[in-house]
Amino acid sequence: MVIKEYQDKGLLLNIAFVDAAEDPGVMGFRGRLALVEGEPGDAKGNRRPPAIVMEQAVLLSRDDKLILLSGSLDRLQDLPALVAMYKADFAPDMLAILFVVNITQPMQVELEGIVFNLIPLREGVAWNELMDEGGLDKQDLKKMASGHKVFTVYEAIRGFKPKGEQVTLEQALERTADIKREERGAL
């Protein structure tokens, strides 16, 4: 299981769960995902925190391939790091929906044969947005095991209709702005 391998390598952070779905060979994850590993921190082999992470990551794997990749990137400029780190594990038909803080409009970018659907999101929770894309609400997932919730969302969004046009990465990078994530709550 590829998600378990990521966990063993320390690439999964702030893990909400790593859990099997009801379908054999299917595993779900929610948490933070390292995109660039931290530098070695000491002689014992401990690493410093990752240099770049994807917040609110949602992964679903079937056997040894990722079939769903979603989460929130602060900067579109970090997309190549994500692709470089995990491209060997992409299923050919992987569904990739990323919520990106610093983009100004929805668009798609194809990298390594995968179309990455990019949606602006300055505030909010990627998981909730993903459920909205599938027409689901929390009641639809009530009493399901965590891994099966991710599988259910995946099934609901398989017919996802992309927003915006497909552009090159270079064109997409021209559609970024100096936008920061809006945090709410107690300070």
C-alpha positions, 0 to 999 in steps of 0.5 A: 500500500503506497499510503502506508509507505508514505507513512513509514517514510515520514511523508504524512504529517498531522495525520487525521487518519490512514484507514482502509476503505471497504473495497479491498486494496483501497486506502484513504488518508487525510492530513498534511503531505510533505512535498519537499523533505526537510534537510538532515537534522542530526547524525542520527538521521532525524530530519528537519520539518519538510521544506514544503507541504500540502495542507489538508491533503486527501489521498486515496490509493488502490493497491500501489497507485494513487487514484485521488490526490487533493488538498490545498497548496499555498502557492501554485509554484509548489505544484512541480515539487508535488509532481516530482515527489509522487509522480511514480505513484500516480495511476494513469486515471488519477483524479487531481483536484487542488485548491490553491491559495494564490491563483486568481481563477480556476484552470487545469494544468497537465503534468506527467499525463495527469490533468490537475484541476486547480481551484482558488481557495483563500479560506475554508477547508479543502475537504468540505470543498471536495464534498461540495464538488461531489454534491455531498454533505456530512450527513451522507458520510455519517457512520462510515469508517474514515477510509470509506468516507474518502472512497465515497467522496471519490466515487461522487466526484468521478464525474467532476466537471473542470472549471476554467480552461486548460493552460500550460504551467507557465500560463498558469503561473502568470495567473497567480497573485500575492494572496495569502491564506486567510486564517480565522479563529482565536489568536 
